[in-house]
């Protein structure tokens, strides 16, 4: 959490903050072998940003 917290700036808008979180999460999940595909899909589900293709793939992985 500290890695991402130190990169957040007060002048960031919602889009910039979302991009920062996405980039951080992508970088972190690349180091994991287990759940490398499911972790980003789970995050997108929690954030409500799943596309129809991602929804289909996420339902297959569950």
N, CA, C and O atoms as CSV, one atom per row, in Angstrom:
chain,resi,resn,atom,element,x,y,z
A,1,UNK,N,N,0.818,-1.183,0.000
A,1,UNK,CA,C,0.000,0.000,0.000
A,1,UNK,C,C,0.869,1.258,0.000
A,1,UNK,O,O,0.515,2.262,-0.618
A,2,UNK,N,N,1.993,1.200,0.686
A,2,UNK,CA,C,2.870,2.367,0.725
A,2,UNK,C,C,3.435,2.702,-0.644
A,2,UNK,O,O,3.650,3.872,-0.961
A,3,UNK,N,N,3.677,1.673,-1.463
A,3,UNK,CA,C,4.222,1.907,-2.797
A,3,UNK,C,C,3.298,2.783,-3.623
A,3,UNK,O,O,3.750,3.683,-4.330
A,4,UNK,N,N,2.017,2.520,-3.533
A,4,UNK,CA,C,1.058,3.279,-4.337
A,4,UNK,C,C,0.693,4.602,-3.659
A,4,UNK,O,O,0.455,5.600,-4.339
A,5,UNK,N,N,0.649,4.614,-2.337
A,5,UNK,CA,C,0.255,5.826,-1.614
A,5,UNK,C,C,1.229,6.974,-1.855
A,5,UNK,O,O,0.818,8.132,-1.926
A,6,UNK,N,N,2.500,6.664,-1.981
A,6,UNK,CA,C,3.484,7.726,-2.179
A,6,UNK,C,C,3.447,8.313,-3.589
A,6,UNK,O,O,4.041,9.362,-3.837
A,7,UNK,N,N,2.757,7.646,-4.512
A,7,UNK,CA,C,2.662,8.140,-5.890
A,7,UNK,C,C,1.388,8.941,-6.144
A,7,UNK,O,O,1.246,9.549,-7.205
A,8,UNK,N,N,0.463,8.951,-5.190
A,8,UNK,CA,C,-0.793,9.688,-5.358
A,8,UNK,C,C,-0.550,11.170,-5.082
A,8,UNK,O,O,0.072,11.535,-4.084
A,9,UNK,N,N,-1.044,12.007,-5.971
A,9,UNK,CA,C,-0.904,13.452,-5.841
A,9,UNK,C,C,-2.284,14.081,-5.631
A,9,UNK,O,O,-3.264,13.599,-6.200
A,10,UNK,N,N,-2.382,15.136,-4.834
A,10,UNK,CA,C,-3.681,15.767,-4.585
A,10,UNK,C,C,-4.347,16.341,-5.837
A,10,UNK,O,O,-5.567,16.502,-5.860
A,11,UNK,N,N,-3.586,16.646,-6.857
A,11,UNK,CA,C,-4.155,17.252,-8.065
A,11,UNK,C,C,-4.645,16.222,-9.077
A,11,UNK,O,O,-5.143,16.594,-10.140
A,12,UNK,N,N,-4.514,14.938,-8.766
A,12,UNK,CA,C,-4.958,13.888,-9.690
A,12,UNK,C,C,-6.479,13.858,-9.778
A,12,UNK,O,O,-7.182,14.011,-8.780
A,13,UNK,N,N,-6.966,13.657,-11.002
A,13,UNK,CA,C,-8.406,13.479,-11.160
A,13,UNK,C,C,-8.722,11.985,-11.088
A,13,UNK,O,O,-7.824,11.157,-10.935
A,14,UNK,N,N,-10.007,11.653,-11.200
A,14,UNK,CA,C,-10.441,10.262,-11.062
A,14,UNK,C,C,-9.801,9.355,-12.115
A,14,UNK,O,O,-9.408,8.231,-11.805
A,15,UNK,N,N,-9.697,9.826,-13.335
A,15,UNK,CA,C,-9.119,9.028,-14.419
A,15,UNK,C,C,-7.646,8.735,-14.162
A,15,UNK,O,O,-7.191,7.608,-14.357
A,16,UNK,N,N,-6.908,9.737,-13.729
A,16,UNK,CA,C,-5.486,9.552,-13.439
A,16,UNK,C,C,-5.278,8.600,-12.261
A,16,UNK,O,O,-4.372,7.767,-12.278
A,17,UNK,N,N,-6.117,8.732,-11.251
A,17,UNK,CA,C,-6.022,7.856,-10.090
A,17,UNK,C,C,-6.339,6.408,-10.470
A,17,UNK,O,O,-5.655,5.483,-10.033
A,18,UNK,N,N,-7.371,6.220,-11.280
A,18,UNK,CA,C,-7.727,4.871,-11.736
A,18,UNK,C,C,-6.594,4.264,-12.559
A,18,UNK,O,O,-6.299,3.077,-12.423
A,19,UNK,N,N,-5.958,5.066,-13.411
A,19,UNK,CA,C,-4.839,4.579,-14.223
A,19,UNK,C,C,-3.653,4.194,-13.335
A,19,UNK,O,O,-2.976,3.200,-13.595
A,20,UNK,N,N,-3.408,4.972,-12.306
A,20,UNK,CA,C,-2.329,4.668,-11.369
A,20,UNK,C,C,-2.596,3.345,-10.651
A,20,UNK,O,O,-1.700,2.510,-10.523
A,21,UNK,N,N,-3.820,3.161,-10.190
A,21,UNK,CA,C,-4.187,1.923,-9.495
A,21,UNK,C,C,-4.100,0.735,-10.440
A,21,UNK,O,O,-3.577,-0.317,-10.071
A,22,UNK,N,N,-4.609,0.896,-11.656
A,22,UNK,CA,C,-4.544,-0.191,-12.642
A,22,UNK,C,C,-3.098,-0.572,-12.950
A,22,UNK,O,O,-2.755,-1.753,-12.990
A,23,UNK,N,N,-2.264,0.424,-13.166
A,23,UNK,CA,C,-0.859,0.161,-13.476
A,23,UNK,C,C,-0.136,-0.524,-12.330
A,23,UNK,O,O,0.648,-1.449,-12.540
A,24,UNK,N,N,-0.405,-0.066,-11.127
A,24,UNK,CA,C,0.215,-0.679,-9.952
A,24,UNK,C,C,-0.244,-2.126,-9.802
A,24,UNK,O,O,0.565,-3.023,-9.568
A,25,UNK,N,N,-1.533,-2.338,-9.937
A,25,UNK,CA,C,-2.071,-3.686,-9.778
A,25,UNK,C,C,-1.531,-4.618,-10.858
A,25,UNK,O,O,-1.209,-5.771,-10.575
A,26,UNK,N,N,-1.431,-4.133,-12.080
A,26,UNK,CA,C,-0.883,-4.940,-13.173
A,26,UNK,C,C,0.566,-5.324,-12.886
A,26,UNK,O,O,0.959,-6.474,-13.084
A,27,UNK,N,N,1.346,-4.376,-12.426
A,27,UNK,CA,C,2.751,-4.655,-12.112
A,27,UNK,C,C,2.877,-5.660,-10.975
A,27,UNK,O,O,3.740,-6.536,-11.010
A,28,UNK,N,N,2.024,-5.536,-9.973
A,28,UNK,CA,C,2.079,-6.456,-8.842
A,28,UNK,C,C,1.637,-7.858,-9.229
A,28,UNK,O,O,2.223,-8.834,-8.762
A,29,UNK,N,N,0.621,-7.981,-10.067
A,29,UNK,CA,C,0.130,-9.311,-10.425
A,29,UNK,C,C,1.073,-10.037,-11.373
A,29,UNK,O,O,1.017,-11.262,-11.475
A,30,UNK,N,N,1.924,-9.319,-12.056
A,30,UNK,CA,C,2.902,-9.978,-12.934
A,30,UNK,C,C,3.901,-10.795,-12.140
A,30,UNK,O,O,4.487,-11.742,-12.665
A,31,UNK,N,N,4.101,-10.440,-10.884
A,31,UNK,CA,C,5.044,-11.184,-10.053
A,31,UNK,C,C,4.414,-12.442,-9.470
A,31,UNK,O,O,5.121,-13.286,-8.918
A,32,UNK,N,N,3.114,-12.578,-9.583
A,32,UNK,CA,C,2.418,-13.743,-9.049
A,32,UNK,C,C,2.185,-14.764,-10.150
A,32,UNK,O,O,1.795,-14.403,-11.261
A,33,UNK,N,N,2.417,-16.014,-9.855
A,33,UNK,CA,C,2.105,-17.043,-10.840
A,33,UNK,C,C,0.691,-17.552,-10.645
A,33,UNK,O,O,-0.012,-17.820,-11.620
A,34,UNK,N,N,0.266,-17.690,-9.399
A,34,UNK,CA,C,-1.080,-18.143,-9.106
A,34,UNK,C,C,-2.028,-16.956,-9.181
A,34,UNK,O,O,-1.806,-15.943,-8.519
A,35,UNK,N,N,-3.062,-17.070,-9.964
A,35,UNK,CA,C,-4.052,-16.015,-10.062
A,35,UNK,C,C,-3.652,-14.854,-10.937
A,35,UNK,O,O,-4.251,-13.782,-10.845
A,36,UNK,N,N,-2.657,-15.034,-11.782
A,36,UNK,CA,C,-2.190,-13.935,-12.625
A,36,UNK,C,C,-3.283,-13.430,-13.554
A,36,UNK,O,O,-3.318,-12.244,-13.883
A,37,UNK,N,N,-4.166,-14.307,-13.976
A,37,UNK,CA,C,-5.262,-13.884,-14.844
A,37,UNK,C,C,-6.482,-13.464,-14.035
A,37,UNK,O,O,-7.178,-12.520,-14.409
A,38,UNK,N,N,-6.741,-14.147,-12.946
A,38,UNK,CA,C,-7.969,-13.873,-12.202
A,38,UNK,C,C,-7.899,-12.603,-11.357
A,38,UNK,O,O,-8.924,-11.956,-11.143
A,39,UNK,N,N,-6.721,-12.233,-10.875
A,39,UNK,CA,C,-6.611,-11.049,-10.022
A,39,UNK,C,C,-7.066,-9.758,-10.700
A,39,UNK,O,O,-7.845,-9.014,-10.104
A,40,UNK,N,N,-6.615,-9.462,-11.920
A,40,UNK,CA,C,-7.102,-8.233,-12.569
A,40,UNK,C,C,-8.601,-8.277,-12.867
A,40,UNK,O,O,-9.281,-7.252,-12.821
A,41,UNK,N,N,-9.108,-9.472,-13.172
A,41,UNK,CA,C,-10.543,-9.594,-13.431
A,41,UNK,C,C,-11.341,-9.361,-12.157
A,41,UNK,O,O,-12.401,-8.736,-12.189
A,42,UNK,N,N,-10.839,-9.857,-11.047
A,42,UNK,CA,C,-11.513,-9.645,-9.759
A,42,UNK,C,C,-11.513,-8.160,-9.407
A,42,UNK,O,O,-12.524,-7.633,-8.943
A,43,UNK,N,N,-10.400,-7.491,-9.621
A,43,UNK,CA,C,-10.331,-6.054,-9.347
A,43,UNK,C,C,-11.328,-5.296,-10.210
A,43,UNK,O,O,-12.029,-4.410,-9.722
A,44,UNK,N,N,-11.393,-5.640,-11.485
A,44,UNK,CA,C,-12.350,-4.980,-12.378
A,44,UNK,C,C,-13.781,-5.241,-11.933
A,44,UNK,O,O,-14.636,-4.361,-12.038
A,45,UNK,N,N,-14.048,-6.446,-11.437
A,45,UNK,CA,C,-15.393,-6.754,-10.937
A,45,UNK,C,C,-15.725,-5.891,-9.725
A,45,UNK,O,O,-16.824,-5.345,-9.626
A,46,UNK,N,N,-14.780,-5.772,-8.814
A,46,UNK,CA,C,-14.995,-4.959,-7.618
A,46,UNK,C,C,-15.205,-3.486,-7.952
A,46,UNK,O,O,-15.978,-2.792,-7.291
A,47,UNK,N,N,-14.510,-3.020,-8.984
A,47,UNK,CA,C,-14.617,-1.616,-9.377
A,47,UNK,C,C,-15.774,-1.360,-10.330
A,47,UNK,O,O,-16.086,-0.207,-10.629
A,48,UNK,N,N,-16.416,-2.426,-10.812
A,48,UNK,CA,C,-17.540,-2.277,-11.732
A,48,UNK,C,C,-17.126,-1.881,-13.129
A,48,UNK,O,O,-17.871,-1.188,-13.821
A,49,UNK,N,N,-15.944,-2.309,-13.560
A,49,UNK,CA,C,-15.438,-1.920,-14.875
A,49,UNK,C,C,-15.216,-3.106,-15.808
A,49,UNK,O,O,-14.503,-2.980,-16.804
A,50,UNK,N,N,-15.815,-4.257,-15.502
A,50,UNK,CA,C,-15.665,-5.428,-16.370
A,50,UNK,C,C,-16.352,-5.210,-17.706
A,50,UNK,O,O,-17.478,-4.715,-17.759
A,51,UNK,N,N,-15.677,-5.577,-18.780
A,51,UNK,CA,C,-16.304,-5.571,-20.101
A,51,UNK,C,C,-17.071,-6.883,-20.258
A,51,UNK,O,O,-16.959,-7.773,-19.414
A,52,UNK,N,N,-17.839,-7.004,-21.321
A,52,UNK,CA,C,-18.604,-8.233,-21.523
A,52,UNK,C,C,-17.675,-9.433,-21.722
A,52,UNK,O,O,-17.969,-10.527,-21.240
A,53,UNK,N,N,-16.562,-9.238,-22.423
A,53,UNK,CA,C,-15.600,-10.319,-22.621
A,53,UNK,C,C,-14.956,-10.725,-21.297
A,53,UNK,O,O,-14.768,-11.910,-21.021
A,54,UNK,N,N,-14.624,-9.728,-20.488
A,54,UNK,CA,C,-14.025,-10.013,-19.192
A,54,UNK,C,C,-15.021,-10.707,-18.270
A,54,UNK,O,O,-14.645,-11.593,-17.502
A,55,UNK,N,N,-16.282,-10.310,-18.342
A,55,UNK,CA,C,-17.312,-10.948,-17.528
A,55,UNK,C,C,-17.434,-12.421,-17.879
A,55,UNK,O,O,-17.540,-13.272,-16.996
A,56,UNK,N,N,-17.418,-12.713,-19.157
A,56,UNK,CA,C,-17.493,-14.098,-19.608
A,56,UNK,C,C,-16.285,-14.894,-19.111
A,56,UNK,O,O,-16.438,-15.998,-18.589
A,57,UNK,N,N,-15.103,-14.339,-19.271
A,57,UNK,CA,C,-13.887,-15.039,-18.834
A,57,UNK,C,C,-13.867,-15.206,-17.318
A,57,UNK,O,O,-13.454,-16.253,-16.821
A,58,UNK,N,N,-14.303,-14.201,-16.583
A,58,UNK,CA,C,-14.318,-14.263,-15.127
A,58,UNK,C,C,-15.283,-15.350,-14.649
A,58,UNK,O,O,-14.991,-16.061,-13.687
A,59,UNK,N,N,-16.426,-15.480,-15.314
A,59,UNK,CA,C,-17.376,-16.530,-14.939
A,59,UNK,C,C,-16.798,-17.917,-15.235
A,59,UNK,O,O,-17.105,-18.875,-14.526
A,60,UNK,N,N,-15.970,-18.033,-16.267
A,60,UNK,CA,C,-15.312,-19.308,-16.567
A,60,UNK,C,C,-14.271,-19.668,-15.508
A,60,UNK,O,O,-14.093,-20.841,-15.179
A,61,UNK,N,N,-13.590,-18.663,-14.981
A,61,UNK,CA,C,-12.538,-18.911,-14.000
A,61,UNK,C,C,-13.075,-19.185,-12.599
A,61,UNK,O,O,-12.418,-19.859,-11.806
A,62,UNK,N,N,-14.249,-18.673,-12.292
A,62,UNK,CA,C,-14.804,-18.864,-10.944
A,62,UNK,C,C,-15.060,-20.270,-10.657
A,62,UNK,O,O,-15.526,-20.604,-9.568
